[in-house]
Amino acid sequence: MSVQSGDQAPDFELKDQHGQKVRLSDLRSDQNVVLVFYPFAFSGTCTGELCEIRDNLELFSSGKVQVVGISCDPMYTLRAFAEVEGYDFPLLSDFWPHGDVARRYGVFSEQAGRADRGSFLIDTDGVVRWSVVHAATEPRPLAAYREAIAAL
């Protein structure tokens, strides 16, 4: 069962694509945060989704929302992915313990060994205000983020 709207968001600390430790509670101390779990860097659907977010970052920044991507890829893979695609938001590595944060959010696929597509909008109090979980092959529409941010 994934984390639902109204739940307290599980706090965590992961390394970003540059090896810097990032803690959810620090990020949300002064802004809302959207966690975007995705299966694999460089895969077609994941790249398409994150590029759409990259190309529409003003939607998030105007709503005072920090975008954070999370996958089970190693940090160095995420660094290459961010550099190739021009992502200006943190990509966090949930590599080890493998998928620990994705498990806590209920979006880890044990069979595939990767995160499913789950998005969680968390307010500054640490409460999940919106969430959506899709199958690995099904992209999340940008319109869903737009509606969730507007409802904050």
C-alpha positions in Angstrom: 0.0 0.0 0.0 1.5 3.4 -1.0 1.5 6.5 1.1 -1.8 8.3 0.7 -3.1 11.9 1.0 -3.3 13.0 4.6 -0.4 10.7 5.7 2.8 12.0 7.3 5.5 11.7 4.6 8.3 9.3 5.7 11.4 11.3 6.1 14.6 10.1 4.5 18.2 11.0 3.5 19.6 10.1 0.2 22.5 11.3 -2.0 21.8 13.4 -5.0 23.5 13.1 -8.4 26.5 15.1 -7.0 27.0 12.9 -3.9 25.4 15.5 -1.6 23.1 14.2 1.2 19.6 15.5 0.8 17.0 15.1 3.6 13.3 15.5 2.9 12.7 17.4 6.2 15.3 20.0 5.2 13.8 20.5 1.7 10.3 20.9 3.0 11.3 23.3 5.8 10.5 26.3 3.6 8.7 24.9 0.5 6.5 22.2 -0.7 8.2 19.2 -2.3 7.0 16.8 -5.0 8.8 13.4 -5.0 8.8 11.8 -8.4 9.7 8.1 -8.2 10.6 6.6 -11.6 11.9 3.2 -12.7 15.2 3.8 -14.6 17.4 6.6 -15.8 17.7 6.8 -19.6 14.6 4.7 -20.2 12.2 6.1 -22.8 9.1 6.8 -20.6 11.2 8.1 -17.6 13.2 10.4 -19.8 10.0 11.7 -21.4 8.3 12.4 -18.1 11.3 14.1 -16.5 11.9 16.2 -19.6 8.3 17.3 -19.5 8.8 18.4 -15.9 12.1 20.1 -16.8 10.4 22.0 -19.6 7.6 23.1 -17.3 9.6 23.9 -14.1 7.9 27.3 -13.8 4.6 25.4 -13.0 6.4 24.0 -9.9 8.5 27.0 -8.9 5.5 29.4 -9.2 3.7 27.1 -6.8 6.7 27.1 -4.5 7.2 23.4 -5.1 10.7 21.7 -5.2 10.8 18.8 -7.7 12.9 15.8 -6.6 13.3 12.7 -8.7 14.1 9.4 -7.1 15.2 6.1 -8.6 17.2 3.0 -7.6 19.9 3.9 -10.0 23.4 4.5 -8.7 24.5 8.1 -8.1 26.9 8.2 -11.0 24.2 7.1 -13.4 21.9 9.9 -12.1 24.7 12.4 -12.6 25.2 11.4 -16.3 21.4 11.4 -16.8 21.0 14.9 -15.3 23.9 16.2 -17.4 22.7 14.7 -20.7 19.1 15.8 -20.2 19.8 19.2 -18.5 17.8 18.5 -15.3 18.2 21.4 -12.8 16.5 19.6 -10.0 17.8 16.9 -7.6 17.9 13.3 -8.7 18.3 11.1 -5.6 19.7 7.6 -5.6 17.8 5.0 -3.6 20.4 2.4 -4.6 21.5 1.2 -1.2 19.9 -0.1 0.8 18.3 -1.0 -2.5 14.9 0.7 -2.8 14.5 1.4 0.9 12.8 4.8 0.4 10.6 3.5 -2.5 9.5 0.6 -0.1 8.6 3.1 2.6 6.4 5.0 0.1 4.9 1.8 -1.2 6.2 2.1 -4.7 9.0 -0.5 -4.9 8.5 -3.5 -7.2 10.1 -6.5 -5.6 9.8 -8.5 -8.8 11.5 -5.9 -11.0 13.9 -4.5 -8.3 13.0 -0.9 -9.1 10.6 1.9 -8.2 7.2 2.1 -9.8 5.9 5.5 -11.0 4.7 7.3 -7.8 4.4 11.0 -7.2 3.8 12.5 -3.8 3.2 16.2 -3.1 4.3 17.0 0.4 3.6 20.3 2.2 5.9 22.2 4.6 4.4 20.3 7.6 5.4 17.0 6.1 1.8 16.0 5.2 1.2 14.3 1.8 -1.4 16.5 0.1 -1.6 14.5 -3.2 -0.3 11.2 -4.6 -0.6 9.2 -7.7 0.9 5.8 -8.5 1.0 4.4 -12.1 2.4 1.2 -13.6 6.0 1.4 -14.9 4.8 1.7 -18.5 2.2 4.4 -17.9 3.5 8.0 -17.7 1.9 10.5 -15.3 0.3 13.5 -17.0 1.6 17.0 -16.3 -2.0 18.1 -15.9 -2.3 16.0 -12.7 0.6 17.9 -11.2 -0.9 21.2 -12.3 -4.2 20.4 -10.5 -2.5 19.2 -7.4 -0.3 22.3 -7.1 -3.4 24.6 -7.7 -5.1 22.9 -4.8 -2.4 23.7 -2.3 
